[in-house]
Amino acid sequence: MRKWPWFWSVVGGKFSRHAKMQKFIIHVKDAQDPSVAHFPATFEWTDEFYYVDHIPEGLHVLLAGDLTKLEDPGKDKYPGKLFGDEFPLAWRHQFDGGREWYTALGHQPEHYADPQFTKHLLGGILWAMGETK
């Protein structure tokens, strides 16, 4: 599916690469969204920092990772200053008659035992099902 432009539009981009597993800062971009409303405005997270390219217009960004202190020798090449000092890590949008919610978080097994993270997933699932606005 990495070669299918329609799929990139559904997901909200095409996986490009990720930085190594590390701690980084995340900023909540829409504190009203049920998938992120429970997080503090800014919080620290340990994960792989995922980058996507071929990002379609109109994504509603929910979480953005802070690039300023991220250890990643390739970040100046991509994403550079595409989004300033942040990069989208979770978003939602409507596409081709459906609702799509995406998170780049969750690359450690212990994340799935974290109530904050599972609430993030549940909020996204409920939004995609049309249960929340």
MODELLER restraints for C-alpha pairs under 7 A, 6 or more apart:
rsr = mdl.restraints
at = mdl.atoms
rsr.add(forms.Gaussian(group=physical.xy_distance, feature=features.Distance(at['CA:1:A'], at['CA:7:A']), mean=6.55, stdev=0.5))
rsr.add(forms.Gaussian(group=physical.xy_distance, feature=features.Distance(at['CA:2:A'], at['CA:14:A']), mean=6.54, stdev=0.5))
rsr.add(forms.Gaussian(group=physical.xy_distance, feature=features.Distance(at['CA:8:A'], at['CA:14:A']), mean=5.15, stdev=0.5))
rsr.add(forms.Gaussian(group=physical.xy_distance, feature=features.Distance(at['CA:8:A'], at['CA:54:A']), mean=6.94, stdev=0.5))
rsr.add(forms.Gaussian(group=physical.xy_distance, feature=features.Distance(at['CA:9:A'], at['CA:56:A']), mean=6.08, stdev=0.5))
rsr.add(forms.Gaussian(group=physical.xy_distance, feature=features.Distance(at['CA:10:A'], at['CA:95:A']), mean=6.16, stdev=0.5))
rsr.add(forms.Gaussian(group=physical.xy_distance, feature=features.Distance(at['CA:10:A'], at['CA:100:A']), mean=6.82, stdev=0.5))
rsr.add(forms.Gaussian(group=physical.xy_distance, feature=features.Distance(at['CA:11:A'], at['CA:100:A']), mean=6.77, stdev=0.5))
rsr.add(forms.Gaussian(group=physical.xy_distance, feature=features.Distance(at['CA:11:A'], at['CA:102:A']), mean=6.84, stdev=0.5))
rsr.add(forms.Gaussian(group=physical.xy_distance, feature=features.Distance(at['CA:12:A'], at['CA:55:A']), mean=5.55, stdev=0.5))
rsr.add(forms.Gaussian(group=physical.xy_distance, feature=features.Distance(at['CA:12:A'], at['CA:56:A']), mean=6.00, stdev=0.5))
rsr.add(forms.Gaussian(group=physical.xy_distance, feature=features.Distance(at['CA:13:A'], at['CA:52:A']), mean=5.39, stdev=0.5))
rsr.add(forms.Gaussian(group=physical.xy_distance, feature=features.Distance(at['CA:13:A'], at['CA:53:A']), mean=5.40, stdev=0.5))
rsr.add(forms.Gaussian(group=physical.xy_distance, feature=features.Distance(at['CA:13:A'], at['CA:54:A']), mean=4.93, stdev=0.5))
rsr.add(forms.Gaussian(group=physical.xy_distance, feature=features.Distance(at['CA:13:A'], at['CA:55:A']), mean=4.29, stdev=0.5))
rsr.add(forms.Gaussian(group=physical.xy_distance, feature=features.Distance(at['CA:13:A'], at['CA:56:A']), mean=6.63, stdev=0.5))
rsr.add(forms.Gaussian(group=physical.xy_distance, feature=features.Distance(at['CA:14:A'], at['CA:52:A']), mean=5.01, stdev=0.5))
rsr.add(forms.Gaussian(group=physical.xy_distance, feature=features.Distance(at['CA:14:A'], at['CA:53:A']), mean=5.25, stdev=0.5))
rsr.add(forms.Gaussian(group=physical.xy_distance, feature=features.Distance(at['CA:14:A'], at['CA:54:A']), mean=5.79, stdev=0.5))
rsr.add(forms.Gaussian(group=physical.xy_distance, feature=features.Distance(at['CA:15:A'], at['CA:51:A']), mean=6.23, stdev=0.5))
rsr.add(forms.Gaussian(group=physical.xy_distance, feature=features.Distance(at['CA:15:A'], at['CA:52:A']), mean=4.36, stdev=0.5))
rsr.add(forms.Gaussian(group=physical.xy_distance, feature=features.Distance(at['CA:15:A'], at['CA:53:A']), mean=6.51, stdev=0.5))
rsr.add(forms.Gaussian(group=physical.xy_distance, feature=features.Distance(at['CA:16:A'], at['CA:51:A']), mean=5.54, stdev=0.5))
rsr.add(forms.Gaussian(group=physical.xy_distance, feature=features.Distance(at['CA:16:A'], at['CA:52:A']), mean=4.86, stdev=0.5))
rsr.add(forms.Gaussian(group=physical.xy_distance, feature=features.Distance(at['CA:16:A'], at['CA:53:A']), mean=6.02, stdev=0.5))
rsr.add(forms.Gaussian(group=physical.xy_distance, feature=features.Distance(at['CA:17:A'], at['CA:50:A']), mean=6.15, stdev=0.5))
rsr.add(forms.Gaussian(group=physical.xy_distance, feature=features.Distance(at['CA:17:A'], at['CA:51:A']), mean=5.51, stdev=0.5))
rsr.add(forms.Gaussian(group=physical.xy_distance, feature=features.Distance(at['CA:18:A'], at['CA:48:A']), mean=6.10, stdev=0.5))
rsr.add(forms.Gaussian(group=physical.xy_distance, feature=features.Distance(at['CA:18:A'], at['CA:49:A']), mean=5.20, stdev=0.5))
rsr.add(forms.Gaussian(group=physical.xy_distance, feature=features.Distance(at['CA:18:A'], at['CA:50:A']), mean=4.31, stdev=0.5))
rsr.add(forms.Gaussian(group=physical.xy_distance, feature=features.Distance(at['CA:18:A'], at['CA:51:A']), mean=5.74, stdev=0.5))
rsr.add(forms.Gaussian(group=physical.xy_distance, feature=features.Distance(at['CA:19:A'], at['CA:48:A']), mean=5.82, stdev=0.5))
rsr.add(forms.Gaussian(group=physical.xy_distance, feature=features.Distance(at['CA:19:A'], at['CA:49:A']), mean=5.12, stdev=0.5))
rsr.add(forms.Gaussian(group=physical.xy_distance, feature=features.Distance(at['CA:19:A'], at['CA:50:A']), mean=6.70, stdev=0.5))
rsr.add(forms.Gaussian(group=physical.xy_distance, feature=features.Distance(at['CA:19:A'], at['CA:72:A']), mean=5.61, stdev=0.5))
rsr.add(forms.Gaussian(group=physical.xy_distance, feature=features.Distance(at['CA:20:A'], at['CA:48:A']), mean=5.53, stdev=0.5))
rsr.add(forms.Gaussian(group=physical.xy_distance, feature=features.Distance(at['CA:21:A'], at['CA:46:A']), mean=6.73, stdev=0.5))
rsr.add(forms.Gaussian(group=physical.xy_distance, feature=features.Distance(at['CA:21:A'], at['CA:47:A']), mean=5.03, stdev=0.5))
rsr.add(forms.Gaussian(group=physical.xy_distance, feature=features.Distance(at['CA:21:A'], at['CA:48:A']), mean=4.37, stdev=0.5))
rsr.add(forms.Gaussian(group=physical.xy_distance, feature=features.Distance(at['CA:22:A'], at['CA:46:A']), mean=5.16, stdev=0.5))
rsr.add(forms.Gaussian(group=physical.xy_distance, feature=features.Distance(at['CA:22:A'], at['CA:47:A']), mean=5.69, stdev=0.5))
rsr.add(forms.Gaussian(group=physical.xy_distance, feature=features.Distance(at['CA:22:A'], at['CA:48:A']), mean=6.54, stdev=0.5))
rsr.add(forms.Gaussian(group=physical.xy_distance, feature=features.Distance(at['CA:23:A'], at['CA:44:A']), mean=6.52, stdev=0.5))
rsr.add(forms.Gaussian(group=physical.xy_distance, feature=features.Distance(at['CA:23:A'], at['CA:45:A']), mean=5.38, stdev=0.5))
rsr.add(forms.Gaussian(group=physical.xy_distance, feature=features.Distance(at['CA:23:A'], at['CA:46:A']), mean=4.09, stdev=0.5))
rsr.add(forms.Gaussian(group=physical.xy_distance, feature=features.Distance(at['CA:23:A'], at['CA:47:A']), mean=6.61, stdev=0.5))
rsr.add(forms.Gaussian(group=physical.xy_distance, feature=features.Distance(at['CA:24:A'], at['CA:44:A']), mean=5.58, stdev=0.5))
rsr.add(forms.Gaussian(group=physical.xy_distance, feature=features.Distance(at['CA:24:A'], at['CA:45:A']), mean=5.55, stdev=0.5))
rsr.add(forms.Gaussian(group=physical.xy_distance, feature=features.Distance(at['CA:24:A'], at['CA:46:A']), mean=6.31, stdev=0.5))
rsr.add(forms.Gaussian(group=physical.xy_distance, feature=features.Distance(at['CA:24:A'], at['CA:66:A']), mean=6.86, stdev=0.5))
rsr.add(forms.Gaussian(group=physical.xy_distance, feature=features.Distance(at['CA:24:A'], at['CA:70:A']), mean=6.23, stdev=0.5))
rsr.add(forms.Gaussian(group=physical.xy_distance, feature=features.Distance(at['CA:25:A'], at['CA:42:A']), mean=6.81, stdev=0.5))
rsr.add(forms.Gaussian(group=physical.xy_distance, feature=features.Distance(at['CA:25:A'], at['CA:43:A']), mean=5.67, stdev=0.5))
rsr.add(forms.Gaussian(group=physical.xy_distance, feature=features.Distance(at['CA:25:A'], at['CA:44:A']), mean=4.54, stdev=0.5))
rsr.add(forms.Gaussian(group=physical.xy_distance, feature=features.Distance(at['CA:25:A'], at['CA:45:A']), mean=6.30, stdev=0.5))
rsr.add(forms.Gaussian(group=physical.xy_distance, feature=features.Distance(at['CA:25:A'], at['CA:65:A']), mean=5.90, stdev=0.5))
rsr.add(forms.Gaussian(group=physical.xy_distance, feature=features.Distance(at['CA:25:A'], at['CA:66:A']), mean=5.38, stdev=0.5))
rsr.add(forms.Gaussian(group=physical.xy_distance, feature=features.Distance(at['CA:26:A'], at['CA:42:A']), mean=5.60, stdev=0.5))
rsr.add(forms.Gaussian(group=physical.xy_distance, feature=features.Distance(at['CA:26:A'], at['CA:43:A']), mean=5.41, stdev=0.5))
rsr.add(forms.Gaussian(group=physical.xy_distance, feature=features.Distance(at['CA:26:A'], at['CA:44:A']), mean=6.14, stdev=0.5))
rsr.add(forms.Gaussian(group=physical.xy_distance, feature=features.Distance(at['CA:26:A'], at['CA:63:A']), mean=6.52, stdev=0.5))
rsr.add(forms.Gaussian(group=physical.xy_distance, feature=features.Distance(at['CA:26:A'], at['CA:64:A']), mean=5.61, stdev=0.5))
rsr.add(forms.Gaussian(group=physical.xy_distance, feature=features.Distance(at['CA:26:A'], at['CA:65:A']), mean=4.44, stdev=0.5))
rsr.add(forms.Gaussian(group=physical.xy_distance, feature=features.Distance(at['CA:26:A'], at['CA:66:A']), mean=5.91, stdev=0.5))
rsr.add(forms.Gaussian(group=physical.xy_distance, feature=features.Distance(at['CA:27:A'], at['CA:41:A']), mean=5.88, stdev=0.5))
rsr.add(forms.Gaussian(group=physical.xy_distance, feature=features.Distance(at['CA:27:A'], at['CA:42:A']), mean=4.56, stdev=0.5))
rsr.add(forms.Gaussian(group=physical.xy_distance, feature=features.Distance(at['CA:27:A'], at['CA:43:A']), mean=6.75, stdev=0.5))
rsr.add(forms.Gaussian(group=physical.xy_distance, feature=features.Distance(at['CA:27:A'], at['CA:63:A']), mean=5.71, stdev=0.5))
rsr.add(forms.Gaussian(group=physical.xy_distance, feature=features.Distance(at['CA:27:A'], at['CA:64:A']), mean=5.30, stdev=0.5))
rsr.add(forms.Gaussian(group=physical.xy_distance, feature=features.Distance(at['CA:27:A'], at['CA:65:A']), mean=6.29, stdev=0.5))
rsr.add(forms.Gaussian(group=physical.xy_distance, feature=features.Distance(at['CA:28:A'], at['CA:36:A']), mean=6.85, stdev=0.5))
rsr.add(forms.Gaussian(group=physical.xy_distance, feature=features.Distance(at['CA:28:A'], at['CA:41:A']), mean=5.14, stdev=0.5))
rsr.add(forms.Gaussian(group=physical.xy_distance, feature=features.Distance(at['CA:28:A'], at['CA:42:A']), mean=6.24, stdev=0.5))
rsr.add(forms.Gaussian(group=physical.xy_distance, feature=features.Distance(at['CA:28:A'], at['CA:62:A']), mean=6.04, stdev=0.5))
rsr.add(forms.Gaussian(group=physical.xy_distance, feature=features.Distance(at['CA:28:A'], at['CA:63:A']), mean=4.75, stdev=0.5))
rsr.add(forms.Gaussian(group=physical.xy_distance, feature=features.Distance(at['CA:28:A'], at['CA:64:A']), mean=6.66, stdev=0.5))
rsr.add(forms.Gaussian(group=physical.xy_distance, feature=features.Distance(at['CA:29:A'], at['CA:61:A']), mean=6.39, stdev=0.5))
rsr.add(forms.Gaussian(group=physical.xy_distance, feature=features.Distance(at['CA:29:A'], at['CA:62:A']), mean=4.89, stdev=0.5))
rsr.add(forms.Gaussian(group=physical.xy_distance, feature=features.Distance(at['CA:29:A'], at['CA:63:A']), mean=5.44, stdev=0.5))
rsr.add(forms.Gaussian(group=physical.xy_distance, feature=features.Distance(at['CA:29:A'], at['CA:64:A']), mean=6.91, stdev=0.5))
rsr.add(forms.Gaussian(group=physical.xy_distance, feature=features.Distance(at['CA:30:A'], at['CA:62:A']), mean=5.30, stdev=0.5))
rsr.add(forms.Gaussian(group=physical.xy_distance, feature=features.Distance(at['CA:31:A'], at['CA:37:A']), mean=4.63, stdev=0.5))
rsr.add(forms.Gaussian(group=physical.xy_distance, feature=features.Distance(at['CA:34:A'], at['CA:123:A']), mean=5.11, stdev=0.5))
rsr.add(forms.Gaussian(group=physical.xy_distance, feature=features.Distance(at['CA:35:A'], at['CA:119:A']), mean=6.58, stdev=0.5))
rsr.add(forms.Gaussian(group=physical.xy_distance, feature=features.Distance(at['CA:35:A'], at['CA:120:A']), mean=4.34, stdev=0.5))
rsr.add(forms.Gaussian(group=physical.xy_distance, feature=features.Distance(at['CA:35:A'], at['CA:121:A']), mean=6.60, stdev=0.5))
rsr.add(forms.Gaussian(group=physical.xy_distance, feature=features.Distance(at['CA:35:A'], at['CA:122:A']), mean=6.85, stdev=0.5))
rsr.add(forms.Gaussian(group=physical.xy_distance, feature=features.Distance(at['CA:35:A'], at['CA:123:A']), mean=3.84, stdev=0.5))
rsr.add(forms.Gaussian(group=physical.xy_distance, feature=features.Distance(at['CA:35:A'], at['CA:124:A']), mean=5.29, stdev=0.5))
rsr.add(forms.Gaussian(group=physical.xy_distance, feature=features.Distance(at['CA:36:A'], at['CA:62:A']), mean=6.90, stdev=0.5))
rsr.add(forms.Gaussian(group=physical.xy_distance, feature=features.Distance(at['CA:36:A'], at['CA:120:A']), mean=5.84, stdev=0.5))
rsr.add(forms.Gaussian(group=physical.xy_distance, feature=features.Distance(at['CA:47:A'], at['CA:105:A']), mean=6.69, stdev=0.5))
rsr.add(forms.Gaussian(group=physical.xy_distance, feature=features.Distance(at['CA:47:A'], at['CA:107:A']), mean=6.04, stdev=0.5))
rsr.add(forms.Gaussian(group=physical.xy_distance, feature=features.Distance(at['CA:48:A'], at['CA:107:A']), mean=6.65, stdev=0.5))
rsr.add(forms.Gaussian(group=physical.xy_distance, feature=features.Distance(at['CA:50:A'], at['CA:104:A']), mean=6.04, stdev=0.5))
rsr.add(forms.Gaussian(group=physical.xy_distance, feature=features.Distance(at['CA:59:A'], at['CA:91:A']), mean=6.29, stdev=0.5))
rsr.add(forms.Gaussian(group=physical.xy_distance, feature=features.Distance(at['CA:59:A'], at['CA:92:A']), mean=6.04, stdev=0.5))
rsr.add(forms.Gaussian(group=physical.xy_distance, feature=features.Distance(at['CA:59:A'], at['CA:93:A']), mean=5.32, stdev=0.5))
rsr.add(forms.Gaussian(group=physical.xy_distance, feature=features.Distance(at['CA:60:A'], at['CA:91:A']), mean=5.35, stdev=0.5))
rsr.add(forms.Gaussian(group=physical.xy_distance, feature=features.Distance(at['CA:60:A'], at['CA:92:A']), mean=5.27, stdev=0.5))
rsr.add(forms.Gaussian(group=physical.xy_distance, feature=features.Distance(at['CA:60:A'], at['CA:93:A']), mean=5.98, stdev=0.5))
rsr.add(forms.Gaussian(group=physical.xy_distance, feature=features.Distance(at['CA:61:A'], at['CA:88:A']), mean=6.19, stdev=0.5))
rsr.add(forms.Gaussian(group=physical.xy_distance, feature=features.Distance(at['CA:61:A'], at['CA:90:A']), mean=6.10, stdev=0.5))
rsr.add(forms.Gaussian(group=physical.xy_distance, feature=features.Distance(at['CA:61:A'], at['CA:91:A']), mean=4.28, stdev=0.5))
rsr.add(forms.Gaussian(group=physical.xy_distance, feature=features.Distance(at['CA:61:A'], at['CA:92:A']), mean=6.68, stdev=0.5))
rsr.add(forms.Gaussian(group=physical.xy_distance, feature=features.Distance(at['CA:62:A'], at['CA:90:A']), mean=5.28, stdev=0.5))
rsr.add(forms.Gaussian(group=physical.xy_distance, feature=features.Distance(at['CA:62:A'], at['CA:91:A']), mean=4.95, stdev=0.5))
rsr.add(forms.Gaussian(group=physical.xy_distance, feature=features.Distance(at['CA:63:A'], at['CA:88:A']), mean=6.01, stdev=0.5))
rsr.add(forms.Gaussian(group=physical.xy_distance, feature=features.Distance(at['CA:63:A'], at['CA:89:A']), mean=5.37, stdev=0.5))
rsr.add(forms.Gaussian(group=physical.xy_distance, feature=features.Distance(at['CA:63:A'], at['CA:90:A']), mean=4.94, stdev=0.5))
rsr.add(forms.Gaussian(group=physical.xy_distance, feature=features.Distance(at['CA:63:A'], at['CA:91:A']), mean=6.92, stdev=0.5))
rsr.add(forms.Gaussian(group=physical.xy_distance, feature=features.Distance(at['CA:64:A'], at['CA:86:A']), mean=5.71, stdev=0.5))
rsr.add(forms.Gaussian(group=physical.xy_distance, feature=features.Distance(at['CA:64:A'], at['CA:87:A']), mean=5.12, stdev=0.5))
rsr.add(forms.Gaussian(group=physical.xy_distance, feature=features.Distance(at['CA:64:A'], at['CA:88:A']), mean=4.22, stdev=0.5))
rsr.add(forms.Gaussian(group=physical.xy_distance, feature=features.Distance(at['CA:64:A'], at['CA:89:A']), mean=5.09, stdev=0.5))
rsr.add(forms.Gaussian(group=physical.xy_distance, feature=features.Distance(at['CA:64:A'], at['CA:90:A']), mean=6.96, stdev=0.5))
rsr.add(forms.Gaussian(group=physical.xy_distance, feature=features.Distance(at['CA:65:A'], at['CA:86:A']), mean=5.29, stdev=0.5))
rsr.add(forms.Gaussian(group=physical.xy_distance, feature=features.Distance(at['CA:65:A'], at['CA:87:A']), mean=5.22, stdev=0.5))
rsr.add(forms.Gaussian(group=physical.xy_distance, feature=features.Distance(at['CA:65:A'], at['CA:88:A']), mean=6.34, stdev=0.5))
rsr.add(forms.Gaussian(group=physical.xy_distance, feature=features.Distance(at['CA:65:A'], at['CA:89:A']), mean=6.25, stdev=0.5))
rsr.add(forms.Gaussian(group=physical.xy_distance, feature=features.Distance(at['CA:66:A'], at['CA:85:A']), mean=6.03, stdev=0.5))
rsr.add(forms.Gaussian(group=physical.xy_distance, feature=features.Distance(at['CA:66:A'], at['CA:86:A']), mean=4.63, stdev=0.5))
rsr.add(forms.Gaussian(group=physical.xy_distance, feature=features.Distance(at['CA:66:A'], at['CA:87:A']), mean=6.76, stdev=0.5))
rsr.add(forms.Gaussian(group=physical.xy_distance, feature=features.Distance(at['CA:67:A'], at['CA:85:A']), mean=5.22, stdev=0.5))
rsr.add(forms.Gaussian(group=physical.xy_distance, feature=features.Distance(at['CA:67:A'], at['CA:86:A']), mean=5.33, stdev=0.5))
rsr.add(forms.Gaussian(group=physical.xy_distance, feature=features.Distance(at['CA:67:A'], at['CA:87:A']), mean=6.97, stdev=0.5))
rsr.add(forms.Gaussian(group=physical.xy_distance, feature=features.Distance(at['CA:68:A'], at['CA:85:A']), mean=5.95, stdev=0.5))
rsr.add(forms.Gaussian(group=physical.xy_distance, feature=features.Distance(at['CA:89:A'], at['CA:103:A']), mean=5.92, stdev=0.5))
rsr.add(forms.Gaussian(group=physical.xy_distance, feature=features.Distance(at['CA:89:A'], at['CA:104:A']), mean=5.21, stdev=0.5))
rsr.add(forms.Gaussian(group=physical.xy_distance, feature=features.Distance(at['CA:90:A'], at['CA:102:A']), mean=5.38, stdev=0.5))
rsr.add(forms.Gaussian(group=physical.xy_distance, feature=features.Distance(at['CA:90:A'], at['CA:103:A']), mean=4.18, stdev=0.5))
rsr.add(forms.Gaussian(group=physical.xy_distance, feature=features.Distance(at['CA:90:A'], at['CA:104:A']), mean=6.11, stdev=0.5))
rsr.add(forms.Gaussian(group=physical.xy_distance, feature=features.Distance(at['CA:91:A'], at['CA:101:A']), mean=5.88, stdev=0.5))
rsr.add(forms.Gaussian(group=physical.xy_distance, feature=features.Distance(at['CA:91:A'], at['CA:102:A']), mean=5.43, stdev=0.5))
rsr.add(forms.Gaussian(group=physical.xy_distance, feature=features.Distance(at['CA:91:A'], at['CA:103:A']), mean=6.70, stdev=0.5))
rsr.add(forms.Gaussian(group=physical.xy_distance, feature=features.Distance(at['CA:92:A'], at['CA:100:A']), mean=5.57, stdev=0.5))
rsr.add(forms.Gaussian(group=physical.xy_distance, feature=features.Distance(at['CA:92:A'], at['CA:101:A']), mean=4.24, stdev=0.5))
rsr.add(forms.Gaussian(group=physical.xy_distance, feature=features.Distance(at['CA:92:A'], at['CA:102:A']), mean=6.21, stdev=0.5))
rsr.add(forms.Gaussian(group=physical.xy_distance, feature=features.Distance(at['CA:93:A'], at['CA:99:A']), mean=6.02, stdev=0.5))
rsr.add(forms.Gaussian(group=physical.xy_distance, feature=features.Distance(at['CA:93:A'], at['CA:100:A']), mean=5.49, stdev=0.5))
rsr.add(forms.Gaussian(group=physical.xy_distance, feature=features.Distance(at['CA:93:A'], at['CA:101:A']), mean=6.65, stdev=0.5))
rsr.add(forms.Gaussian(group=physical.xy_distance, feature=features.Distance(at['CA:94:A'], at['CA:100:A']), mean=6.00, stdev=0.5))
rsr.add(forms.Gaussian(group=physical.xy_distance, feature=features.Distance(at['CA:99:A'], at['CA:128:A']), mean=4.94, stdev=0.5))
rsr.add(forms.Gaussian(group=physical.xy_distance, feature=features.Distance(at['CA:100:A'], at['CA:128:A']), mean=5.66, stdev=0.5))
rsr.add(forms.Gaussian(group=physical.xy_distance, feature=features.Distance(at['CA:101:A'], at['CA:124:A']), mean=5.71, stdev=0.5))
rsr.add(forms.Gaussian(group=physical.xy_distance, feature=features.Distance(at['CA:101:A'], at['CA:128:A']), mean=6.09, stdev=0.5))
rsr.add(forms.Gaussian(group=physical.xy_distance, feature=features.Distance(at['CA:111:A'], at['CA:117:A']), mean=6.26, stdev=0.5))
rsr.add(forms.Gaussian(group=physical.xy_distance, feature=features.Distance(at['CA:112:A'], at['CA:118:A']), mean=6.18, stdev=0.5))
rsr.add(forms.Gaussian(group=physical.xy_distance, feature=features.Distance(at['CA:126:A'], at['CA:132:A']), mean=6.20, stdev=0.5))
rsr.add(forms.Gaussian(group=physical.xy_distance, feature=features.Distance(at['CA:127:A'], at['CA:133:A']), mean=6.66, stdev=0.5))
